[in-house]
Amino acid sequence: MNFDYDHNDHNHMENMLHAVFQANEMNISSYCDANRAAFYAILESAQRPLYEGCNITELVTSVRLRSIKSGHNMSQHCFNEVVDLMKDICPFGSGIPKNYYQQLRKVRDLDMDVQEINCCPNGCMLYYKQVEGLSACKFCGHARQLPKKSNQRGHKDVLYSKIHYLPLIPRLQRLYTSKRTAVHMR
């Protein structure tokens, strides 16, 4: 994975948000007040610099931090320590998230909740719906979870593999929210 930062990324994020939602042409009656408030908070976050004089926005910072965490398989504790270091380096009052959970909430406000679905590491099957309770792949027999060590009582089961799925319905709802994009959806 390439994590090099292009200084035009913050413009891409802002353009993406405006293209999807079209803030000026939004059909407000189709969105409830809570979603509208969250949407406008995200738009503001996409335009607000991290701190005075910075050319990176709060939203871009949150999305990049999440990408780095995922790409390097960082634990939440490690992520929180990196964020603490960033807060110490940046001026007081910067828009750096306080911890992993605050960063997650900011990205979730985009109404892009991700569903994690367990899968076979060999790509044979998904553990979803009727077969969600299986402990091994029904095609290749590979175990679903890493075997627990004898001294690991109370720890969560560690899965071999999982996928991240963005549900279709919320994405379609966002497209129909904008009068400009709704015309093209027919």
C-alpha positions as CSV (number, residue, x, y, z in Angstrom):
1,M,0.0,0.0,0.0
2,N,1.1,3.5,-0.8
3,F,0.5,6.0,2.0
4,D,2.2,8.9,0.4
5,Y,0.2,12.1,0.8
6,D,-0.7,14.2,-2.1
7,H,-1.5,17.8,-1.0
8,N,-4.4,17.8,-3.4
9,D,-6.1,15.0,-1.4
10,H,-8.0,17.5,0.7
11,N,-9.5,19.0,-2.4
12,H,-10.5,15.5,-3.7
13,M,-12.3,14.8,-0.4
14,E,-14.2,18.1,-0.5
15,N,-15.1,17.5,-4.2
16,M,-16.2,13.9,-3.4
17,L,-18.5,15.1,-0.6
18,H,-20.0,17.8,-2.8
19,A,-20.5,15.5,-5.7
20,V,-22.3,12.9,-3.6
21,F,-24.5,15.2,-1.6
22,Q,-24.7,18.4,-3.6
23,A,-25.2,20.6,-0.5
24,N,-26.8,23.4,-2.4
25,E,-29.3,21.2,-4.2
26,M,-30.1,18.8,-1.4
27,N,-33.7,17.6,-1.0
28,I,-33.9,18.3,2.7
29,S,-37.4,16.9,3.1
30,S,-36.2,13.4,2.4
31,Y,-33.6,13.5,5.2
32,C,-34.5,13.7,8.8
33,D,-33.0,16.5,11.0
34,A,-30.4,14.2,12.7
35,N,-29.0,13.1,9.4
36,R,-29.0,16.7,8.1
37,A,-27.1,18.0,11.1
38,A,-24.6,15.1,10.8
39,F,-24.2,15.8,7.1
40,Y,-23.6,19.5,7.6
41,A,-21.1,18.7,10.4
42,I,-19.2,16.5,8.0
43,L,-19.2,19.2,5.3
44,E,-17.9,21.7,7.8
45,S,-15.2,19.2,8.9
46,A,-14.2,18.7,5.3
47,Q,-13.6,22.4,4.9
48,R,-12.1,23.2,8.3
49,P,-8.3,23.0,8.4
50,L,-6.8,20.9,11.1
51,Y,-5.4,24.1,12.7
52,E,-4.8,27.6,11.6
53,G,-2.4,27.7,8.6
54,C,-2.7,23.9,7.9
55,N,-3.6,22.8,4.4
56,I,-5.1,19.4,5.6
57,T,-8.7,19.3,6.8
58,E,-10.1,17.5,9.9
59,L,-12.0,14.9,7.8
60,V,-9.0,14.1,5.6
61,T,-6.9,13.6,8.8
62,S,-9.5,11.2,10.2
63,V,-9.8,9.2,7.0
64,R,-6.0,9.0,6.6
65,L,-5.5,7.9,10.2
66,R,-8.1,5.2,9.7
67,S,-6.4,4.1,6.5
68,I,-3.0,4.0,8.1
69,K,-4.4,2.0,11.1
70,S,-5.9,-0.5,8.7
71,G,-3.0,-0.7,6.3
72,H,-0.4,-1.3,9.1
73,N,-2.7,-3.4,11.3
74,M,-2.2,-1.1,14.3
75,S,-3.9,-1.9,17.6
76,Q,-6.3,0.7,19.0
77,H,-3.8,1.4,21.8
78,C,-1.1,2.1,19.3
79,F,-3.4,4.3,17.3
80,N,-4.4,6.3,20.5
81,E,-0.7,6.8,21.3
82,V,0.0,8.1,17.8
83,V,-2.9,10.5,18.1
84,D,-1.7,11.7,21.5
85,L,1.7,12.4,20.0
86,M,0.0,14.3,17.1
87,K,-2.0,16.4,19.7
88,D,1.3,17.2,21.5
89,I,2.9,18.4,18.3
90,C,0.0,20.4,16.8
91,P,-1.2,23.6,18.3
92,F,-3.8,23.6,21.1
93,G,-7.4,23.4,19.7
94,S,-6.4,21.5,16.6
95,G,-9.0,19.2,15.1
96,I,-7.1,16.0,15.7
97,P,-9.5,13.3,17.1
98,K,-9.0,12.5,20.8
99,N,-8.8,8.7,20.2
100,Y,-9.8,5.9,18.0
101,Y,-13.5,6.0,18.9
102,Q,-13.9,9.7,18.2
103,Q,-12.2,9.2,14.8
104,L,-14.6,6.3,14.1
105,R,-17.6,8.4,15.0
106,K,-16.5,11.2,12.7
107,V,-16.2,8.8,9.7
108,R,-19.4,7.0,10.6
109,D,-21.2,10.4,10.5
110,L,-20.8,10.0,6.7
111,D,-23.4,7.2,7.1
112,M,-21.0,4.7,5.7
113,D,-21.1,2.1,8.4
114,V,-19.1,-0.9,7.4
115,Q,-20.2,-4.4,8.1
116,E,-17.5,-6.8,8.9
117,I,-18.2,-10.3,7.6
118,N,-16.0,-13.3,8.5
119,C,-14.7,-15.3,5.6
120,C,-12.5,-18.3,4.9
121,P,-8.8,-17.2,4.4
122,N,-8.7,-19.3,1.2
123,G,-11.7,-17.3,-0.2
124,C,-14.0,-20.3,-0.3
125,M,-17.0,-18.9,1.6
126,L,-18.4,-16.1,3.7
127,Y,-19.7,-16.9,7.2
128,Y,-22.9,-15.0,6.6
129,K,-26.6,-15.6,7.4
130,Q,-27.4,-19.4,7.5
131,V,-23.7,-20.4,7.8
132,E,-22.7,-17.7,10.3
133,G,-22.4,-20.2,13.2
134,L,-19.9,-22.6,11.4
135,S,-16.5,-23.0,13.0
136,A,-14.7,-24.2,9.8
137,C,-15.1,-23.8,6.1
138,K,-17.5,-26.2,4.6
139,F,-15.5,-26.4,1.4
140,C,-11.8,-26.7,2.4
141,G,-12.2,-27.4,6.2
142,H,-10.0,-24.4,7.2
143,A,-10.7,-23.3,10.8
144,R,-12.5,-19.9,11.1
145,Q,-10.5,-18.8,14.1
146,L,-6.9,-19.0,15.4
147,P,-6.6,-21.7,18.0
148,K,-6.6,-20.3,21.5
149,K,-3.5,-20.8,23.7
150,S,-4.1,-22.5,27.0
151,N,-3.3,-19.4,28.9
152,Q,-5.7,-17.1,27.0
153,R,-8.9,-17.3,29.0
154,G,-11.4,-14.5,28.5
155,H,-9.8,-13.2,25.3
156,K,-11.8,-12.7,22.2
157,D,-11.6,-15.2,19.4
158,V,-9.1,-14.1,16.7
159,L,-10.5,-14.6,13.2
160,Y,-8.3,-15.6,10.3
161,S,-9.9,-13.4,7.8
162,K,-12.8,-10.9,7.3
163,I,-14.1,-8.6,4.7
164,H,-15.6,-5.1,5.0
165,Y,-18.9,-4.4,3.3
166,L,-20.5,-1.1,2.6
167,P,-24.3,-1.7,2.5
168,L,-25.9,-0.6,-0.7
169,I,-29.2,0.9,0.6
170,P,-27.6,3.8,2.6
171,R,-25.4,4.6,-0.5
172,L,-28.5,4.7,-2.7
173,Q,-30.4,6.9,-0.2
174,R,-27.5,9.4,-0.3
175,L,-27.6,9.4,-4.1
176,Y,-31.4,10.0,-4.1
177,T,-31.0,12.8,-1.5
178,S,-29.5,15.1,-4.1
179,K,-31.8,16.4,-6.8
180,R,-28.9,16.5,-9.2
181,T,-28.0,12.8,-8.9
182,A,-31.5,11.5,-8.4
183,V,-32.4,12.5,-12.0
184,H,-29.6,10.2,-13.3
185,M,-30.7,7.3,-11.1
186,R,-33.9,6.6,-13.1
